[in-house]
């Protein structure tokens, strides 16, 4: 049985089976993490990594991004989804960071979500990965697996985030995202999860598991 009491061991078992880790998790610069996370929306990790590296070969600072021609920015990030919208968001974000935060990335969720293209998931990831502060980054994988394991009965990622904040020990918040995102991509997939290969198969209640027939 998977529950909050044995969650640390559960995450350790899930992590041991992983083949990959998200690109953003490898970064440490607040600016790079913020920009790469905005780019990563609806984009595969390998594409995000390639595009981010191309962009950061052209820019190093918020001021560099602010000075970069938007059409040139579009060309650099074109392989990712919604590149025109994201280029516009990145330019607006750079402008706001310069005008309101002296070119620095803010360290609080409330400030980060005021930036263009930054939702709670991105803000929590920046807070936890860039600044080492407690953050609850809930995407569709974290939301799905927490409910599939029977930890919560929540309908939306934001409700899952609030449940985690109230019921999960703070020292596990960042671990949930860094483990469950790749685990959800590789094993505990939305449809036809690889239960026979999962190290947690005997413990998992498999709630609302969908299988193609």
N, C-alpha and C positions, 0 to 999 in steps of 0.2 A: 504494500500500500504506500502510495506517495502522499506525504503530508508535510506541513510546514516544519514539523519537528525533525524530519530526516531530509529536509531540502538541501542542506549543504552536501550530504553524501550523494544525493540524487544528481545534483549538478556536477559533482566530481565524476560520477559514472558517465554521465552524458558527455562531458568534456573529453574523457579518455577515448571516445569513439570518433572524435572529429578529425576531419582531414584538412579543413581550411579554417581560417579566421578572417573576419572582415577587414578590408583595407583600412577603414577609418580607425579601427582599434589599434593599428600599428603606429599611428601618428601621435605626436605629442604637442606640437605648436597649436595654441588656441586658434590662430588665424587659419592655419591649414586644415584643422579639424572642422571648423565652421564652414569653410568654403567647400571642402570635400563632401561634407554631409549634405549640404544644399544640392550639390551635383548628383549625389547618390540616389536621390528619390526616383523610384521606378527605373533604376539602372542597375545592371549586374556589377558585382564588386570588381571584376577584372576590367570592365569598361571604365568604371569610376577611377580605378587606379591609373590606368593608361592616360585618361583625359586629365586627371589631376596633376600627374607628372608633367604633361605637356604644358599645362597652365602655369605651374610653378617654375617651369624653366624660363617663363616669360616675366613672371612677377615674383616679388619676395615680400612685399608689404601691402598694407591696405592702400597706401597712397599710390603704389604701382597699379593696383586694380582700378582705382579711381581714375587714373590717367589713361588707362588702356582703352583704345577705341572700341566701341561696342560691337561694331561689325567684325573687327579682328577677334574679339572675345567669342563671338558666335562661331567663327571659323574654327577656333581652337577647340571649343567644347562641342562641336557639331555631332560627334558620335553618340552623345548621350541623348536620352529622351527629353523632349520639350526644351531643346537647347536655346531657342530664342527667348522663351519665358524666363529660363534660368539665367541667361545673360543679363536680361533686364533686372532681375532680382539681385544678382551679384553687384551690378553697378549701383543700384539703390542702397544695398547694404553697405558698400564701401563709403558712399556719400554720408550715410547716417552715422557710421562708426567715426568718421572724421569730425563731423559737425557736433556730435553729442558725447563722444567718448575719447576724443583726442587720438583717434586711430587705433585704440585698443579694443579688444573683444571683452565685453562685460562678463562678470563672473556669476551673475544670478539668473535664474530662470525667468523671473518677471521682466528683466531688462532684455534678455535674449529674444523672447517671443515678440518683442516689439519690432524686431528687425524683419525686413521683407524676406519671405520664403522660409522663415523659422517658426516651426510649430513646437509643441511640447516635447516631441520625440527628439528633434534636433537639439533643443535647448538642454534637455537632460543629458544627452550624449556629450555635448561640449562641456557641461559642468563636471561630469564624472571623469571623462577621459582627459580633458585638457587641464582641469584644475584640481583633480583628485578629490572632489567634494561628492557627497552622497547624491546620486541621481537615479531616477527610475525611467529608463528609456524603453518605452513599450511600443513595439511595432506589431504587425499582424502575427508574426511568429510567436513572440512573447505572449501576446493576448490569447492566441489559439492554444498553445501548449499548457499554459497555466490552467485554462479551463478543461482541456483534455485530461490533464492529470488530476482534476478534481480539487485543485487548490482554491478556486473561486467559482462563482456562477455569475460572471459579468458579461454584459452585452456589447461593450465597446472598449477600445484600448484605453480611453481616458478613465473609465470606471475601473479597469484592471490596474492602471497606475495608482489610483487612489486606494484600492484594496491592498496593493503591495506596500504602499507607504504606511498603512495602518496595521498590517498584519505580519509583514516579513521583516526580519531583523535587518537593520540598516547596512550591516557589513556584507549583505548578500545582494543588495540592489544592483550594483554594477555588474556583478557576476551573472545575474539573470539575463541581461542583454548579451554580454560577450559569449555566453554559452548557448542560449536558446535560439539566437538568430541563425548561426551556422547549423545548429542541430535541427532546426526547423527546415532548413534548405536541403540538408543531406539525408535526414532520417525521418523526422516527424513531420512529413509533408502534409499540406492541406487535404489532399485527396490521395488515397492509396499510400498511406505512410508505410515505411519499411519495418513493420512491427517484428517480423521474423529475424531481422538483423539488429534490432534495438537491444541494448544492454539492460533496458528497463522494462522490457516486455512483460515479465512476470509480475512486476509491481504496478504497472500502469492500468488504470481502470478503462482506458480507451474510450472515454466519453465522447459521443457524437463523432466517432471515427467514420469517415466516408471512404468507401472503397468502390472503385469502378468495377462494373460487372460486364 
